[in-house]
Amino acid sequence: MAGWMWLRCFFGPHLQRIHRSPDQSRPEGRAGRRGWTYQPKSLEKHTDSILGWASALWSLSYYSSPLLLCYLYRKGYICSSKLVPVSQYVGTVLVCLLGVACLRGWGRWKNSEYQQFISILEETRKTNTPSKKKKLGCYDFDFSHWPADFSWKEVSNLKLPSKAGVSLLKPEARLRGAADSVLNSVRTLPCHIISFLIAHSFGRRMLYPGSVYLLQKAMRPMLQQGQARLVEECEGQRNKLVACDGNEIDTMFVDRRRVGGMQGQTLVRTCTRLCRNYNPVSKKLGNCGYSVLGWNHPGFAGSTGVPFPQNEANAMDVVIQFAVHRLGFNLRDIMVYAWSIGGFTASWAVMSYPEIQAVVLDASFDDLLPLALKVMPDSWRPLVTHTVRQYMNLNNADQLCKYQGPVLLIRRTKDEIITTTGPEDIMSNRGNDLLLKLLQFRYPKVMTDDGVRAVRAWLGASNPLEEASVYSSYEVDDDWCTSVLQSYQSERGQFFPWSVGEDMTLDGRRQLALFLAGKYMRNFETTHCTPLPYSEFATPWSL
């Protein structure tokens, strides 16, 4: 029995924090819910530090391996006479690390808190009941060892359109003849190979730096602190979901249905990026009274996989299925909030599930390609275009135009990430293009050349005073605009695109264009990475 427990401790996960004792009932008051950091004994602490440094060195060697191999090859070290002693050294190091791991297991075995934790984990793996899951939720540990709580396969009536997963909105293919197509494929084969290498090496890591292991390791203490705050102060529930592609998705649910009134009945789905996981946004929206379901993108924090568009959509799909089939929310009670590159999964969600109540896109863009071209040499333009369209086609505007529900865009006026020139040029913010494309699709008769010019003048305003000046210069009558739109909706229905403005004067179309722009977009005077205060969060406008 003792040997079996030592084996469990040897292969067990790294325990980071105990949110509360699993034996105590839920305490009253916020102070009673405070947890504590797990304190390993001296042997476990030092051996764990050694293994942690070994893991970091291995990760650093992995990312620098192309340069390292080139250096070794030029120095003549890649030959049989040199590799044999090197392999012997590597073998010796591995044996030493195995011994260190055995000592760490012994140190864990001698710790009563770790023994209690590993016993609860093993029991939950055997039978994942709500009571055992509640006990396991008292601990924060390596999420790879967390038992799965929901799988896409549990929804038996769903069928995948392809082996890769859920369907994506693909760019239109150009028609070619059969012979021309074969010849073109052979001619462009080197470009395809280079694009693949770029996308799967530095391209993905530039787009999703939060998926880089070393950066995650540096940010881990801050993320764990935020996660602990969610669990201990907001009674957050952590869950592991298995997507249709096999990736495991790390989620956090804050339930406000019993205490949040009408707002608590609305579930806000958050989609963010970088190393900022679900923590800050989920906590702020939870404090506003909303129920919140946050999740980490594939390759971020506890989620597995790599964040390519197909994997992103698969992850978003299983999170929605979990909200509907396990948490019990209706699609019409779900609102999606997305920040930055999370706009892709948010726009995919509302395109694929049009019953969703509304979507809020914060600091998002219309298309990735202009932003990718900004940071690459001009001579690379054809290669960058092919790589983005083939492997990283984040076509937010195209997906958003498929949605019929309320939309709110939040533009950061000092944004330095999604501008094509610089933060001082507010007209280069790609959020402007997202707004224009959405309005041009929904109200094509209003967004004529004159309407677009009026909206661009409003978008060029860098502060509220300039916005008000543009608004008043066109003498926009909000009451008249609202009555015109309500009259059209009652007579012809609410499905876009609308033909409102078809028989309207030039001044009337300009007024409507500015009125709609002000309803669909709000400005927030800050930079790209500043967390959105809960006072700036608002539900989208609707008639």
N, C-alpha and C positions, 0 to 999 in steps of 0.2 A: 504493500500500500504506500509506504514512504517513497519507494523508488518510482512508483507511478506518479505520485504528486510532484516529485523532482522533475520528471520528464515534462509534465504540464508546465511547470515553471520555466524549464529550459526553452520550450517552444512557445511560451506565452508572450503576449504583447507587452509593449512598454506602457506602464501605468503612469499617467501624468497628474491626475487630480481626482479627488473624491468630493463630489458635490455635496453629499450628505450620507450619513450611515444608512445602509440598506435595511437595518433592523428597526430604525425609528420611524414613526409615523410622520406625515408631512407636518412640519412645525408651522405655527402661526406667526405672522409678521415677517418682514423682509430680513431682519437680522438673523432670525433663526434658520434661514435657508443658506447662509454662507457656508461654503465648503472650505477645503484646505488642500494645499499641494501635497501630493504623496511624498513621504520622506523615506527614501530607500536607506537600508543599512550601509555601512561603510564599504563592504565588499561589493555589493551590487552597484553602488554609486560609482566607484572607481572603474570597475570592469565595464559598466555601461558607457562611461566616458571614453574608454579606449575603443570600444566598438563604434561609438559615434564618430570619432575622428577617422577611423578606418573607412567608414561609410562615406564620409565627406571627401576623403582623398580619392576613393574609388570613383565617385561622381565627378570630381575635378579631372581625373585622368580620362574618364569617358568622354567628356566634352572637349578635352584638348587632345584626344587621341590622333586626329588627322595630322596636326602639327608635330606631335611627339613621334609618330611613325616616320614622318618625312625626315625629322632630325636624326633618328636612329639609323635610317637607311643611308643617309649621306655619310654618317660616321662609320658605316660598315658593321654595325652591331647586329643586323638581321642576317645571321648566318648560323649554321648548325653548331660551330665551335663556340659561339657566344650565347646561343639560346639555351644550351644544356645547363650551364651553371646558373643562368638567370631563372630557369624553371625550377632548379633546386632551391634557390633562394625564395621563390614565390611559394613553393610547397612548404618550406619551413615556416614562412609567415602565416600561411593558412592553418597549419597545425597549431601554432601559437594562438591564433585568433579563436580556434575551436576550444582550446583550453580556457581561454578567457571567457568564452560563452558558457562553458560548463561551470565556471566559478560564479558567473552572474546568476545562473539557475540555482546554485546552492545558496547564494545570498537572498534570492527571492523566497526560496523554500523556508528560510529562517525568519521571514517577515510574516507576521500573522495577518496583516492587512492585505498583503498580496495573496496569501493562501485563500482568504475569504473571497477576494475578487475572482481568482481563477476558478474557484468552485462554482460561483454564480455564473460565470461565463460558460463553463462546460455544461451546466444544467440548462441554460438558455439555448445552447446549440442543439441539445437533444430535443427539447420541447419549448418552442418559443411562445409561451403563454403571456397574456398581458401582465400578470403578477410578476413573473420572472423578468420580463422586459423592463418593468418599472424598477426592479432592483438593479438590473444591469445599467439602467440610465443614470444611476447614482455615480457612475465612474466615467472618467474621460481617459481613453486609451487609444492605441493605434487602430484606426477605423477599418483597416484591412481585416481585422479579426472580428469585427462586429457581424452578428448573424443578419441575414437578409430579412427585411420586414415585408417587402412587397416586390413582386415580380411582374413584368409586363405580360408574362404567360398566364397569369391568373385571370386576365380578361379574355375569356375564351372566344368571344365573338369578333376579335380583331384579326385581320389578315394583313400581312406585309405586302406592299406592292413590289418589293425587290428584296434580294438577299441582304443588301446593305442596310435596310431598315425602312423608315417612313419616307414618304415622297417629298422631294424638294422641287422648288420652282427652278427649272433649268433655263439657261439662255437659249434663244432661238438658234437652231443650226442652219447654216447656209446650204442651199440645195446645190449639189454637184452631180455630174455624170459619174457612172460607175468607174470608167477608166481614169477619169480625172481624179476621183476620190482616192483610188489606190496609189496613183502617182504622187498625189499630194501627201498621203500618209507616209510614204517612203521618204519624200523630200523633207518633211517636218519631223521625222523620227528623232534626230538629235535635239531639236527644241523640246520635244515631249520628255526626253530623258533628263535634260537639264532642268526643266520645270519641276519634274517629280523630285529631283534631288534638292532643289531650292525649297520647295514647299515642305518637305519632310525633314529638313535640317534647320537652317537659321530662319526661314520664312515663317514657319509656325511659331517659333519662339519669339520672333519680333512681334508678331500679332498677338500672341497670348503669353507674355512674359511670366505670368503667374503660374504657368505649368512647368517652369524650369525648377528642378529640384533644389538647387543651391539657393535660389531666391526664396522658395518656400521654406527652406530650413532657417533662413535668416528672419523671415517674417513670422515663424511659427509661434513664438511666445506671445506676440500681440494678438494673433488669431485665436489662440487658446484662451487668452484672457477675455476676449469678446464672447467666445462661445460659453465660457463659464458664467459670464454675466447673464446671457440669455437663459441658461438652464436654471440658475439659482435665483435670479430676480424676476424673470418673465415666465418661469415654469415651461421653458421650451422642451420639446420632445424631439430627440434625434432619431432619424430613421435611415436605413439603407435600402435603396431601391435598385432593382436589377433591370436595366433597359433591354430592348430587343436585340441589341448587338452584344450583350453580355457585360457591358460596362456597369460598374457599381457606382451609384450616385448618392452623395452625401447630402442629406436634407435636414432642415430644422423647422419645426412647426410650433408656432405660438398660437394657442387657442384662446380667443376672446369672445366666443359665442355666448358664454354665460354671464360675463361681466361687462362686455363692451357695447351693450345695447344694439341698435340697428347696425352700427358700423361693424360690430363684432361678427355679424352674419355675413359680411363681405370678406372674402379671402383675397389678399393681395399677394400675387406671385412675383417674387423679385428675381431679376436677372442682372447680374453685375459682372465685372471683369477684373483683370490684374490679380493681385493677391488679396484684394478686398473680397472676402467671401460673404456669406449671408449675414454676418454679424451686425454691422452698424445699421444697415437699412432695416433689417428685421426688427431690431430693438426699437428704433424710432417709430416705425409704423405701428408696432405693438403698443407703444405708449399712447398713440393716437386713438386706440380703441379698435383697430382692425385686427382680424385674424391674419396671420402672416405665414407663408410657406416659402422659405428660402432654400436655395440649393447651390451646390458648387459644380461648376462646369467640369466635363471630363478632363482629368489630369490636374485639377485644382484641389488642394487640401486633401480630403479623404476620398474624393472621387477618382476612379481609375479611367484609363484610356487616354486618348489624345484629342484635343479640341478642334477637330475638323468640322465643317458645316454639317455633314451627315451625322456624326456622333453627337453634335450639339442638338440637332433636331430630335434624334432618338432619345436623348436624355430629357429634353423638354416634354416629349410625348409621355414618357413614363411618369413624370412628375404630375402632369395633368390627370393621368389615369389614377394615380394614387390619391389625388385630391378628391376626385369624383367617387371612386369605388371604395376607398378605404376611409377617408375622412368625412365623406357624406355631403360634400358641397355640390350644388348644381352649377353648371357652366355659367348660367346667367348671374350667379353670385360671385364669380371670379373676376378680379381686375388684375391686369398685368402691369407691373412697373419694371422698367429696364433702364440701366445706365450704360452709356458708352457702347461698347461692342455687344453688350447684351441685347441691343436693339434687334439683332438678327433673330435670336431665339424668340423674342417677344413678338416680332412681326410674323414669324413662322407660326407661332401659337394661335394668334388671332386669325390668320389666314386659314389654318387647318381646322380651327374650332370657332366658327363665326358667331356662335351663341355667347361667347365670352362677353362680359358686361362692358368693359372698356380697356384701353391701354394708355399708359403714360410712358413716353420715351424721353429720357433725360440725357442731354449731351450726346445724342446719337446722330447718325449720318445717313445719307441716302444710298451710297454705294462705296465699297472699299477701294475701287480702282483709282479714283483721283488721289486718294490719300497715299496709296502705294506708289504711284508715279511721283509723288512729291519727294519721297525719300530715296528714290533710285535715280541713277544717271539717265539722261535723256536717250543715250544710245541703247539702253536696255528696254525701251518702251515696248517693243513687240513681245519680248520675253516676259516682261512683267504682266502685260495684258493677258497673255496666254496662261500664265501661272495662276493669276487671280481668278480668271473665268473658269479654269479647269479644276482648281483645288480649293480656292478660298473665295468663292463667289458669294459675298455677303451683300445681297441685293435687297436691302431693307425697304427701299421705296416701292419696288415692284411687289413685294409681299404685302406691304401695308395697304396698297391700293386694292387688294383683294378683299379687304375687311370693310364691313358696312357700319360698324359701330362707332361710338364716341372715341376721339383721339385727342390727346394733349401732348404737345411737344414743348420741352423745356430747353431753352438755348442759354448756354453759358457765354456771357458777353466778352469774357476774357479768356476764352478757351484757346489753349495752345496745342492741342492734340488733333482736333478734327478741322483745323483750318489749313488751307493749302498754301498760304503765304506766311502768316504770323498772327499772333493774338491781337495785334493792333489793327488788323484789317478785318473788321467784323463781317464784311461782305464775302470773305473767303470761307466762312464757317459753313460746312456742308449741311448743317441743320437747316440753313436757308433753302437749300436745294430740296431737302426732304419735304419741307412745308410747301414749296411751289409745286412739286410733282403731285403731292396729295391733293392740293386745291385744284390743280389743272385737271386731275382725273375726276374729282367729285363735282366740280362746278365749271365745266369747260366753256359755257357761254358767258360766265362772269370773268373768268381768267383769260380774257383776250390780251392782246399786246398792251392796251392801256391799263387793264387791270393788273397785269404783271408789273408794269412800270410803277404803279401806285404802291403795290406791295413791296417792291424792291426799295422804294424810297423809305417806307416804314421800317424795313429790315436794316437799312443803313443807319438808323438812329442808334446812338451808342449809350443813351441814358433815357430815363422816363420822361424828362422834359422835352427832349427832341422827338420822342415817340408821340407825345401829346400834341406837339406842334404840327407834325405831319398829319395826325388824325384830324385836327381842327382845320387845317388848311383845305382839306377835301370836304369839310362840313358834313362829317358822317353823323347820321341820325340813327342811333341804336334802335330806338323804338320802331322806326319805319323798316329798318333791315329785318328785325325780328318778325314783324307782321308779314312782310313779303315771304320770308322763308316758311313761316307757319302756314300761310295760305297755300303755298305750293305743296307743302307736305300733306296737307289735308285733302287736296284735290287729286294729286298724282302719286301719292305713296312716298316711301322713304328710301327706296333702293337707288343707290348711286350708279352711274352719273346722273345728275339733275340737269334739266334744260332751263332752269331759272335764269333770268337775265337775257333771254333770247330776244324779247321785244322791249328791252329797257333802254333808256337813254344812256349816253356815255357817262354822265355824272352818277347815275344810279348804279351802274356796274362798278365804277370805282369805289363808291361807298360800300357796296356789298363786299367787294374784294378786301378792303381794309377791315371791315367789320369781321369777316370770317378769319382773316389772318390773326386778328387780336384774340379771337376765341380759340383758335387752334394752337397758338403758341404763346408762351410766357417767357419773359427774360429773367435771368438770375445773374446778377452782377458778381461773378466770381470765376475762378479758373476751373479746369476740367476735373481735377481730382478732389476738389473740396466736397465733403459729404453734404448731401442735400438736407437742410434743416426740415423738421417736420412741418414748420409753418409754411414752407414753400411747396409742400405736397398738396395737390388739389385734385378733385375728381374732374374728368374731362367734361366740357360743355356739351349739352344736347338740347334740342328744342323741347 
